[in-house]
Amino acid sequence: MHRLAIALLVFAASAYAADLPQFEPFPARIELIGAEIFGIDRAHSRLEFTIGFLGMSKVRGTFKDWTATILYDEVHPERSSVTLTIDANSIDTGLEGRDKDLRGERFFDVAKYPRISFRSTRIEPKGKDRWLVHGELTIRDKTKPIAIPMQRTTARVPDKGWGNIRIGGAGSVTIHRKDFDVVGNEFWGAAISDDVEIDLDILGSRPNYERWSWMSREKPSIGEVIWKTLETDGAAAAAAKYRELRKSSADQYNFDAGQLGIAINRLMQRRKIADALQLLEAGIEAYPEEPGFYARSGEAYAALGRREEAIRMYEKARALYPHGTESAEMLRRLRE
């Protein structure tokens, strides 16, 4: 996966520097889309399935590789939306031989259909902290409507550890595997049940980048250098210094794209959008193949109400990383 996609697009808790102050992130609602962008804290989320075996037992499994983006509206949760993508090849039932069969042509046929996806279409209120999430589930290129009853487990709140903003929900739904042409061979197709129970327990996260350390050991972080320049001389001087040092002293600093990404995300968090765009321009010049810089540029333009520029940047991010859920979710919201 792209390095900056990890640094900027995957939302997960990071180790923090103990000497940094506590800081609650600024509100990050983007008025143009009426929502905040949340990723999934994979370490504290669960996506599992259960299927009957011979009417006597059950097989339980999960997928090791999946991601999602939630556009969350705290005031009107029913206006929220989500896109989720699963790497079908990452199926794990605890038995390698069985997993190999499940990856095969008669089941998921991952060589031909590598992705499973879900996209919400409507969220229906069903009482206090309860919703019915309507959407489209795609398996083996077969798309069927489903509705998932969900209960909010975590209202929007900064956590006590890092100050990351959290949201959470849990739910379950039963689908019918044959609706998606997951039939199996003659024996196994009859041995396992048609119904598959899916359980979800999702913890969304929007990181508090004020608590992220530069985590650069062998060489000084270029991000830290740029951040200090930005604080004393402003964004234009910081961007100029980044370009200058990359030309003259590239071997003396850690120029990993994520180092600059931390500085950009801190500016975004403080809603210094114009300053962030100056560093993003420098980042795109240095790393034109990194989707994360384009995605953050798209978010910045959306925050400024500049829809067409936001769409253009997210389209570039999606071209470089076609399976990115943030780009997919933001593009459909921006185009509405």
Secondary structure as GFF3:
##gff-version 3
##sequence-region A 1 336
A	DSSP	alpha_helix	3	4	.	.	.	ID=ss1
A	DSSP	pi_helix	5	9	.	.	.	ID=ss2
A	DSSP	beta_strand	36	40	.	.	.	ID=ss3
A	DSSP	three_ten_helix	42	44	.	.	.	ID=ss4
A	DSSP	beta_strand	46	53	.	.	.	ID=ss5
A	DSSP	beta_strand	57	63	.	.	.	ID=ss6
A	DSSP	beta_strand	66	72	.	.	.	ID=ss7
A	DSSP	three_ten_helix	77	79	.	.	.	ID=ss8
A	DSSP	beta_strand	81	87	.	.	.	ID=ss9
A	DSSP	three_ten_helix	88	90	.	.	.	ID=ss10
A	DSSP	beta_strand	91	92	.	.	.	ID=ss11
A	DSSP	alpha_helix	96	103	.	.	.	ID=ss12
A	DSSP	beta_strand	115	125	.	.	.	ID=ss13
A	DSSP	beta_strand	130	139	.	.	.	ID=ss14
A	DSSP	beta_strand	142	158	.	.	.	ID=ss15
A	DSSP	beta_strand	165	176	.	.	.	ID=ss16
A	DSSP	three_ten_helix	177	180	.	.	.	ID=ss17
A	DSSP	alpha_helix	186	191	.	.	.	ID=ss18
A	DSSP	beta_strand	192	206	.	.	.	ID=ss19
A	DSSP	three_ten_helix	209	211	.	.	.	ID=ss20
A	DSSP	alpha_helix	222	233	.	.	.	ID=ss21
A	DSSP	alpha_helix	235	248	.	.	.	ID=ss22
A	DSSP	three_ten_helix	250	252	.	.	.	ID=ss23
A	DSSP	alpha_helix	257	269	.	.	.	ID=ss24
A	DSSP	alpha_helix	273	286	.	.	.	ID=ss25
A	DSSP	alpha_helix	291	303	.	.	.	ID=ss26
A	DSSP	alpha_helix	307	320	.	.	.	ID=ss27
A	DSSP	alpha_helix	325	335	.	.	.	ID=ss28
###
